Amino acid sequence: MPEANLLVVDDDPGIRQILTDSFAREGYAVLAVSSVRQAMAAADGKRIDVALIDVRLPDENGLVLLRGLKQTHPGVICILITGDPSLESAITALDSGADGYLLKPLRPLSLILRVKEAIGQKKLASELQRTNENLAEAQRIAKLGIRDHDLVSGAVSWSGEAFAIFGHDPADGPLTHEKAIGRVHPDDREAFAAWSRSGSGQGAEKTIEYRLQCADGGIRIIQEQGRIISDSTGRPARVLFIFRDVTEEKKLKQESAYRLQQVIHADKLASLGEVVAGVAHEINNPNSFISYNAPLLEETWEMLSPIIADFAAQNPGWRRGNLTIDELRQDMLDIIQAIKTGSDRIKKVVSHLKDFARMDDSTAMKPVQVNHVIENTLTIVGARVRKSVRRLDVDLASGLPTIPGHFQKLEQVVANLTLNAANAVSDMEKGVVCLRSRYIERIGCVLIEVEDNGRGMPREVMGRIFDPFFTTRRESGGTGLGLSVSYGLVREHNGLIGVLSHPGKGSRFTVYLPIHRDKKPDLRPAILCVDDDPQVLRMLQTFFVSVKNMSVAMLENSGEVIDYLRAHPEVDIILCDIWMPSLSGWDLYRQISCEFPLVTMVLYSGDRDVLDKRPEDVPPPEHFLRKPLGFQTLMTVIERIGRQRF
């Protein structure tokens, strides 16, 4: 098998023959022609590894053929042959892309050695390129990046995958150390910068883990190792940093642990069911005695009451402990009634506890009345919530349609959200937790709203609240499973959970449960624009129409805003002109602050003195803009406020 395909182009038939014979004996397949036109025709569709080209050919200059072959046969080795020994001729040939330059008269043996050397170099370069490509592919698959810091010159070089990990486009210029630090999460930057600058001691290895901020707002977790490499004198010369993206690995480990905890949780519930059954038996026995004898006690008292009444009539001045006989008689009736009520409540609590702990193995969903779910859940957790807050408000709408679901699973959702709301309250004296139910026909969903006026959540916490094992109460016993499990249970009902929260104001969780199993609610955070000028509304609509996943509604009458908010819980931001004809922005701001404290209102006006005209009973606005409104300014304010999460 020939070592390579060789093209000889020379108008001297003697030279062509000598070269053909010499290279044929070495195992080459040789094509020999006399002109550029013949060479291009002979090379068309064939593999050409090496071309020996005379510079002076009858139809064209050999440089024309060289450039043509380089285009049609990438990787071909082109060696020019000439009788011109001038330096200018050599420079011209090499500038044209020649891989070699030989002077006549030719020595076949030297030429063969030169060709073999060129082929060897080509193979070595090809293997090196293939090795680099394999290394780059391996780095891409392993999400492994390399950063080489020269301690002498201060230069830093990055591998290709390093650009991808740091989200840097090479077209934007070099990835400097300052740009890399800018991508690191603000909370990790100081540690990352200090770690990068450190490193003393020959061969010392270091490891760090930090977070990177992605352009889409996501977070990647990076694990990096550094090793100092010394020169021949033993002095540190370079620091080689190898880092990899371990985000998916962390998620897989977290998911694995979550699944394990689910099994443990299910086992605990099953065990709890057995324990509750035994405890219920022990509680029901003495309670049965109470519930059986309470009516007998009541009947006995009814028989004795007339006798005591006669005694009281005959002894009007009789008293014990500053109580008259009539007062004692009334107290006895209240005590007997309290015994009966307490006994009934014990039976109900035990029954609900058994239902709550029982695993719901049925796959078929049944019609569920959401108000009954909330009431039964409060029987279990209501006392604990009331001990944590000043007030527990329950507002359940009447006449709600049933939803297809699992009663016990929905109880677990309500219990988790209600207990979380109570735990979020730091000041018990001011703490309020509200539970509401209502039906919104527009989206065909029954809503369960759990709202608190507690600590609220910053944006980074909001982004992770449904992640398994994520909790801000680890030290106080939080497991990070409550919201994750609740999210899964709501999804199982083809529903949706909306979360609106602001630090220092509180949080509102809204569960959307469709009344028809096959109709999942499709909601996005919405902005409501309120202005009596249609041109301003059109301008605002034009602003937001290009923003992805942005839902915008328009109202010209400020008096309709409250009703609109009640029917559209997806609204989390209101843009409103202050001077409105029906209801001023100040009056609307006062109402919104009372009824919808978590909905953010952005007021604007062209009146330079409008802030000085604010009524005394209206709190200062958190967000105020002056006309004319600018898109970039609006987007900056909205980004700073933060949106509702679905």
C-alpha positions in Angstrom: 0.0 0.0 0.0 1.6 3.4 -1.0 2.7 5.7 1.8 1.1 8.7 0.2 -0.3 10.1 -3.1 2.2 12.4 -4.8 1.5 15.0 -7.5 4.5 16.1 -9.6 4.1 19.3 -11.7 7.0 20.3 -13.9 7.2 21.1 -17.6 10.6 19.3 -17.9 9.8 15.7 -19.0 13.2 14.5 -17.7 12.6 15.8 -14.2 9.1 14.4 -14.2 10.4 11.0 -15.1 13.3 11.0 -12.5 10.9 12.1 -9.7 8.2 9.5 -10.8 10.7 6.6 -10.8 12.4 7.7 -7.5 9.2 8.1 -5.5 7.5 5.0 -7.1 10.4 2.9 -5.7 9.6 4.3 -2.3 6.0 3.1 -2.5 4.3 6.4 -3.5 1.5 6.6 -6.0 2.7 9.3 -8.4 0.7 11.6 -10.7 3.0 13.6 -13.0 1.8 16.5 -15.2 3.3 19.5 -17.0 0.9 22.4 -16.4 -1.4 24.1 -13.8 -4.5 23.2 -15.8 -3.4 19.5 -16.1 -2.6 19.4 -12.4 -6.0 20.8 -11.3 -7.8 18.3 -13.6 -5.6 15.3 -12.3 -6.2 16.3 -8.6 -9.9 16.7 -9.0 -11.7 14.1 -6.9 -8.5 12.4 -5.8 -6.6 12.4 -2.6 -3.4 14.3 -2.8 -1.0 14.3 0.2 2.1 15.9 -1.3 2.5 18.2 -4.3 6.0 19.0 -5.9 5.4 22.2 -8.0 7.7 24.0 -10.3 7.3 27.7 -9.9 7.6 28.4 -13.6 5.0 26.6 -15.6 3.9 27.2 -19.2 0.3 28.3 -18.5 0.4 29.8 -15.0 2.8 30.5 -12.1 3.2 27.6 -9.7 2.0 29.8 -6.8 -1.5 29.9 -8.4 -1.6 26.1 -8.3 -0.3 26.1 -4.7 -3.1 28.4 -3.6 -5.7 26.4 -5.5 -4.6 23.1 -4.0 -4.6 24.5 -0.5 -8.3 25.4 -1.0 -9.4 22.2 -2.7 -7.3 19.8 -0.7 -7.0 21.1 2.9 -3.9 19.6 4.6 -2.0 19.0 1.4 1.8 19.5 1.7 3.1 21.8 -1.1 6.8 22.0 -1.8 7.9 24.5 -4.5 10.8 23.8 -6.9 12.6 26.7 -8.6 15.8 27.6 -10.2 15.8 31.1 -8.8 18.1 31.3 -5.8 17.1 34.8 -4.7 16.0 35.6 -1.2 13.0 37.5 -2.6 11.8 34.4 -4.4 12.1 32.3 -1.2 10.1 34.8 0.9 7.4 35.0 -1.8 7.0 31.2 -1.8 6.8 30.9 1.9 4.4 33.8 2.2 2.1 32.0 -0.2 1.8 29.1 2.2 4.4 26.7 0.8 5.5 24.0 3.2 9.0 23.7 1.6 11.2 25.4 -0.9 13.9 23.5 -3.0 16.4 24.8 -5.5 17.3 23.1 -8.8 19.2 20.9 -9.7 17.4 18.4 -7.6 18.9 15.5 -5.7 16.2 12.8 -5.6 17.5 11.3 -2.3 17.4 14.7 -0.5 14.0 15.4 -2.0 12.6 12.0 -0.8 14.0 12.7 2.7 12.4 16.2 2.7 9.0 14.8 1.6 9.2 12.1 4.3 10.1 14.8 6.9 7.1 17.0 5.8 4.7 14.0 5.9 6.0 13.1 9.4 5.5 16.6 10.6 2.0 16.6 9.1 1.1 13.4 10.9 2.5 14.7 14.2 0.5 17.9 13.9 -2.6 15.9 13.0 -2.1 13.6 15.9 -1.5 16.6 18.2 -4.6 18.3 16.9 -6.6 15.1 17.4 -5.2 14.8 20.9 -6.2 18.4 21.7 -9.7 17.8 20.3 -10.1 14.7 22.4 -8.8 16.5 25.4 -11.2 19.4 24.7 -14.1 16.9 24.3 -13.2 15.1 27.5 -13.1 18.4 29.3 -16.5 19.3 27.8 -18.1 16.0 28.8 -16.5 16.1 32.3 -17.3 19.9 32.5 -13.6 20.4 33.4 -11.8 23.7 32.9 -8.1 24.6 33.2 -6.6 28.0 34.3 -2.8 28.3 34.1 -1.4 31.3 36.0 2.2 32.2 35.2 3.7 33.6 38.4 6.6 35.2 36.6 4.8 37.1 33.9 1.4 37.2 35.6 -0.2 35.9 32.4 -3.3 33.7 32.8 -4.5 31.3 30.1 -7.8 29.4 30.0 -8.9 26.2 28.3 -11.9 26.2 25.9 -14.2 24.6 28.4 -13.2 27.1 31.0 -14.9 29.8 28.8 -18.1 27.7 28.7 -18.1 27.2 32.5 -17.7 30.9 33.2 -20.2 31.8 30.5 -17.6 33.9 28.5 -17.7 34.3 24.8 -14.1 34.2 23.4 -15.2 36.7 20.8 -15.6 39.3 23.6 -11.9 39.2 24.3 -9.7 37.4 26.8 -11.2 36.1 30.0 -9.3 38.2 32.6 -9.1 37.4 36.3 -11.2 40.4 37.0 -14.0 39.2 34.6 -13.9 35.8 36.2 -14.3 37.3 39.7 -17.2 39.3 38.4 -19.0 36.0 37.5 -18.6 34.6 41.0 -21.5 35.0 43.4 -21.1 38.2 45.5 -21.0 36.1 48.7 -18.1 34.0 47.4 -16.0 36.7 45.7 -13.8 37.7 48.6 -13.0 34.1 49.5 -12.4 33.2 45.8 -10.1 36.2 45.2 -8.1 35.5 48.4 -7.8 31.8 47.5 -6.6 32.6 44.0 -3.9 35.0 45.3 -2.7 32.5 47.9 -0.5 29.5 47.3 3.0 29.1 48.8 5.0 26.0 49.2 6.3 23.6 46.6 3.6 21.2 45.4 1.0 22.6 47.8 -2.5 21.5 46.7 -5.6 23.6 47.4 -9.3 23.1 46.9 -12.3 25.5 47.0 -16.0 25.4 46.2 -17.8 28.5 45.0 -20.9 29.6 43.1 -21.1 31.2 39.6 -23.9 33.4 38.5 -25.3 32.5 35.0 -26.6 35.0 32.5 -30.1 33.5 32.9 -30.1 34.1 36.6 -29.2 30.5 37.6 -26.5 29.4 39.9 -23.7 26.9 39.1 -21.5 25.2 41.7 -17.8 25.0 40.9 -15.2 22.9 42.6 -11.6 24.0 41.9 -8.2 22.5 42.8 -4.9 24.3 42.5 -1.3 23.0 42.4 1.9 25.0 42.4 4.5 23.9 39.9 8.1 24.9 40.4 10.9 25.6 37.9 14.2 23.7 37.7 15.6 25.8 40.6 12.7 24.9 42.9 11.1 28.3 42.9 7.3 28.5 42.3 6.7 29.3 38.6 3.1 28.5 37.8 -0.2 27.7 39.5 -2.3 25.2 37.6 -6.0 25.4 38.5 -8.4 22.6 37.5 -12.0 23.3 38.1 -15.3 21.5 37.2 -19.0 22.1 37.3 -20.5 19.9 40.0 -24.0 21.4 39.9 -25.6 18.4 38.4 -23.6 16.0 40.6 -24.8 18.0 43.7 -28.4 17.8 42.4 -28.2 14.1 41.9 -26.9 13.5 45.4 -29.5 15.8 46.8 -32.2 14.0 44.8 -30.9 10.6 46.0 -31.0 11.8 49.6 -34.5 13.2 49.0 -35.8 9.9 47.7 -34.3 8.2 50.7 -36.0 10.6 53.0 -39.3 10.1 51.2 -39.0 6.4 51.9 -38.1 7.1 55.6 -41.0 9.6 55.8 -43.4 7.1 54.3 -42.2 4.5 56.8 -42.6 7.0 59.6 -46.2 7.7 58.5 -47.0 4.0 58.3 -45.5 3.5 61.8 -47.3 6.6 63.0 -50.6 5.1 61.8 -49.9 2.0 63.9 -48.9 4.1 66.9 -51.9 6.4 66.5 -54.2 3.4 66.4 -52.9 2.2 69.8 -52.9 5.6 71.3 -56.4 6.2 70.0 -57.5 3.0 71.7 -55.9 4.2 75.0 -57.5 7.7 74.7 -60.9 6.5 73.6 -61.3 4.1 76.5 -61.4 6.8 79.3 -63.1 9.2 76.9 -65.8 6.7 76.3 -66.4 6.6 80.1 -66.6 10.4 80.1 -68.9 10.6 77.0 -71.1 7.8 78.4 -71.5 9.3 81.9 -71.8 13.0 80.9 -75.5 12.5 79.7 -76.3 10.6 82.9 -74.8 13.5 84.9 -76.9 16.0 82.9 -80.1 14.0 83.6 -79.3 13.7 87.3 -78.7 17.4 87.5 -82.0 18.1 85.8 -83.7 16.0 88.5 -81.9 17.8 91.3 -82.2 21.3 89.9 -85.9 21.8 91.0 -85.0 20.7 94.6 -82.1 23.1 94.7 -84.3 25.8 93.3 -86.8 25.3 96.2 -84.0 25.4 98.7 -82.7 28.6 97.2 -86.2 30.2 97.5 -86.4 29.2 101.1 -82.9 30.4 101.8 -82.4 33.6 99.8 -79.3 34.7 101.7 -77.4 31.4 101.3 -73.9 31.9 99.8 -70.7 29.9 99.4 -67.5 31.6 98.3 -69.4 34.8 97.4 -71.6 32.7 95.0 -75.4 32.4 95.3 -77.3 29.2 94.7 -78.5 30.5 91.3 -75.0 31.2 90.3 -73.8 27.8 91.3 -76.7 26.2 89.4 -75.7 28.1 86.2 -72.0 27.2 86.7 -72.9 23.5 87.0 -74.8 23.6 83.7 -71.8 25.2 82.0 -69.5 22.6 83.5 -71.6 19.7 82.3 -71.8 21.3 78.8 -68.1 21.8 78.8 -67.5 18.2 79.7 -69.7 17.1 76.8 -68.0 19.5 74.4 -64.5 18.5 75.5 -65.3 14.8 75.1 -66.7 15.4 71.6 -63.6 17.3 70.7 -61.3 14.5 71.9 -63.1 12.1 69.7 -62.9 14.4 66.7 -59.1 15.1 67.2 -58.3 11.4 67.5 -60.3 10.7 64.4 -58.6 13.4 62.3 -55.2 12.4 63.6 -55.8 8.9 62.4 -57.0 10.1 59.0 -54.0 12.4 58.7 -51.5 9.7 59.5 -53.2 7.1 57.3 -51.5 6.6 54.0 -53.9 7.3 51.1 -53.2 4.4 48.8 -56.1 5.0 46.5 -55.2 6.1 43.0 -58.7 7.3 42.1 -59.4 10.9 43.1 -62.7 11.7 44.8 -64.7 14.9 45.0 -63.2 17.0 47.8 -64.6 20.0 49.6 -61.6 22.3 50.2 -63.2 24.0 53.2 -63.5 20.7 55.0 -59.8 20.0 54.3 -58.9 23.4 55.9 -61.2 22.9 58.9 -60.0 19.4 59.6 -56.3 20.4 59.3 -56.8 23.3 61.7 -58.2 20.8 64.2 -54.7 19.2 64.2 -52.4 22.2 63.8 -54.6 25.2 64.9 -53.6 25.1 68.5 -49.9 25.2 67.6 -50.4 28.1 65.2 -52.3 30.1 67.7 -49.5 29.8 70.2 -47.1 31.3 67.7 -49.1 34.3 66.5 -51.3 36.9 67.9 -54.2 36.2 65.5 -55.2 33.3 63.2 -57.8 34.6 60.7 -59.8 32.1 58.7 -62.0 33.3 55.9 -63.6 30.4 54.0 -65.9 31.3 51.1 -69.2 29.5 51.0 -70.6 27.5 48.1 -67.2 26.4 46.7 -67.3 23.7 44.0 -65.6 20.4 44.8 -62.3 19.5 43.3 -61.1 16.0 42.3 -58.4 15.1 44.8 -57.0 13.1 47.8 -58.3 14.5 51.1 -55.4 13.4 53.3 -52.8 14.7 50.8 -54.4 18.1 50.6 -54.5 18.1 54.4 -50.7 17.7 54.4 -50.3 20.6 52.0 -52.4 22.9 54.2 -50.7 21.8 57.4 -47.2 22.4 55.9 -48.1 25.9 54.5 -49.9 26.9 57.8 -47.0 25.8 60.0 -44.5 27.4 57.8 -46.4 30.7 58.0 -46.5 30.5 61.8 -42.7 29.7 61.9 -42.0 32.7 59.7 -43.5 35.1 62.3 -40.7 36.5 64.5 -42.8 38.9 66.6 -45.7 36.9 68.2 -47.4 40.1 69.5 -47.8 41.4 66.0 -47.9 38.1 64.1 -51.0 37.3 61.9 -51.6 34.3 59.8 -54.5 34.3 57.4 -56.2 31.3 55.7 -58.6 32.0 52.9 -60.5 29.9 50.4 -62.3 31.2 47.3 -63.2 30.2 43.8 -62.1 32.1 40.6 -64.4 31.1 37.7 -62.1 32.8 35.2 -59.4 30.1 35.7 -61.7 27.3 37.0 -59.8 26.9 40.2 -60.5 26.8 43.9 -57.8 28.8 45.8 -56.2 28.2 49.2 -54.3 31.2 50.4 -52.0 31.1 53.4 -50.5 34.6 54.2 -48.4 35.8 57.0 -46.8 39.1 58.0 -43.5 37.5 59.1 -39.9 37.8 57.9 -40.5 37.3 54.2 -37.9 35.9 51.8 -35.1 37.4 49.8 -34.9 36.6 46.1 -32.2 33.9 46.4 -34.3 32.0 49.0 -37.4 32.3 46.8 -35.6 30.6 44.0 -34.9 27.5 46.1 -37.8 27.1 48.5 -39.2 24.0 46.6 -35.8 22.3 46.5 -35.6 19.2 48.6 -33.8 19.7 51.9 -33.4 23.5 51.4 -34.4 25.2 54.6 -33.5 28.4 56.5 -34.5 26.8 59.8 -31.9 24.0 59.9 -30.8 24.9 63.5 -34.4 25.0 64.8 -35.3 21.6 63.3 -36.3 22.4 59.8 -35.8 19.5 57.3 -36.5 21.3 54.0 -39.0 18.7 53.0 -42.3 20.4 53.8 -42.6 22.7 50.8 -40.9 20.2 48.4 -43.5 17.6 49.4 -46.3 20.1 49.2 -45.2 21.2 45.7 -45.2 17.6 44.5 -48.7 16.9 46.0 -50.2 20.0 44.4 -48.6 19.0 41.0 -50.2 15.5 41.6 -53.6 17.3 41.6 -52.6 19.1 38.4 -52.5 22.3 40.4 -50.1 25.2 40.9 -48.5 27.0 43.8 -47.8 30.7 43.6 -45.4 32.4 46.1 -45.3 36.2 46.7 -42.8 37.4 49.3 -40.9 40.4 50.3 -38.3 40.7 53.2 -39.8 42.4 56.2 -43.4 42.2 54.9 -44.3 38.5 54.8 -45.3 35.8 52.4 -48.3 34.6 50.6 -48.6 31.0 49.3 -51.6 30.5 46.9 -52.6 26.9 45.9 -54.6 26.7 42.7 -56.7 23.5 42.5 -58.6 23.0 39.2 -62.2 21.8 39.5 -61.6 19.8 36.3 -58.7 17.3 36.4 -57.7 17.9 32.8 -57.4 21.7 33.0 -54.2 22.8 34.6 -54.0 26.5 35.4 -51.6 28.5 33.3 -50.5 31.6 35.1 -47.6 34.0 35.0 -46.7 37.0 37.2 -48.6 40.0 35.9 -48.2 43.8 36.0 -51.3 46.0 36.2 -50.9 49.4 34.6 -53.4 52.1 35.7 -53.7 55.4 34.0 -56.6 57.5 32.6 -54.5 58.5 29.6 -54.8 55.8 26.8 -51.6 57.0 25.2 -49.6 56.3 28.3 -51.2 52.8 28.6 -50.3 52.1 24.9 -46.7 53.2 25.6 -46.5 50.9 28.7 -47.9 48.0 26.7 -45.3 48.7 23.9 -42.6 48.7 26.6 -43.5 45.3 28.0 -44.6 43.5 24.9 -41.1 42.5 24.0 -40.2 41.2 27.4 -40.3 37.4 27.6 -42.8 35.8 30.1 -44.2 39.2 31.0 -48.0 39.5 31.4 -49.4 43.0 31.4 -53.0 44.3 32.0 -54.3 47.8 31.5 -57.0 49.8 33.4 -58.1 53.4 32.8 -60.4 53.5 35.9 -58.5 53.3 39.2 -61.8 52.5 41.0 -61.8 49.0 39.4 -58.3 48.0 40.7 -59.4 46.4 44.0 -62.0 44.1 42.3 -59.4 43.3 39.6 -56.9 42.2 42.2 -59.4 40.0 43.9 -60.0 38.2 40.6 -56.4 38.2 39.4 -54.1 36.9 42.2 -51.2 36.6 39.7 -50.8 40.4 39.8 -47.8 41.3 41.9 -46.9 44.9 40.7 -49.1 47.9 40.0 -48.0 50.9 38.0 -50.3 53.8 38.7 -50.5 57.6 37.9 -51.1 59.5 41.1 -53.6 62.0 39.7 -56.6 59.9 38.6 -60.1 61.2 38.3 -62.2 58.5 40.1 -59.7 57.5 42.8 -56.4 59.1 43.3 -53.2 57.1 43.4 -52.7 58.1 47.0 -56.1 56.7 48.0 -55.5 53.6 46.0 -52.1 53.2 47.6 -53.7 53.4 51.1 -56.3 50.6 50.1 -53.7 48.4 48.5 -51.4 48.6 51.6 -54.3 47.5 53.8 -55.9 44.7 51.7 -52.9 43.5 49.6 -49.8 44.4 51.6 -47.6 42.1 49.5 -48.5 43.6 46.1 -46.0 46.3 45.2 -47.3 49.6 44.0 -45.1 51.9 41.8 -46.5 55.5 41.7 -45.6 58.0 39.0 -46.4 61.6 38.1 -45.3 64.5 36.0 -46.1 66.9 38.9 -42.8 68.0 40.4 -44.4 68.8 43.8 -46.6 65.7 44.0 -44.7 64.1 46.9 -45.3 67.3 49.0 -49.1 66.8 48.4 -49.2 63.3 49.9 -52.0 63.0 52.5 -50.8 62.5 56.1 -52.6 59.2 56.5 -50.9 57.7 53.4 -47.4 56.1 54.0 -44.5 57.4 51.9 -44.3 55.4 48.6 -41.6 52.8 48.4 -41.3 53.3 44.6 -41.9 56.6 42.8 -41.0 57.6 39.2 -41.3 60.9 37.4 -42.7 61.2 33.9 -41.7 60.7 31.2 -41.3 57.0 32.0 -38.3 55.2 30.5 -38.2 51.5 29.7 -34.8 50.9 31.3 -35.8 52.7 34.5 -39.0 50.7 34.7 -37.1 47.4 34.2 -34.5 48.3 36.8 -37.3 49.0 39.4 -39.1 45.8 38.5 -35.9 43.8 38.8 -35.2 45.4 42.2 -38.7 44.6 43.5 -38.7 40.9 42.5 -41.6 38.9 41.1 -44.1 36.3 42.2 -43.0 32.7 41.6 -45.2 30.0 40.1 
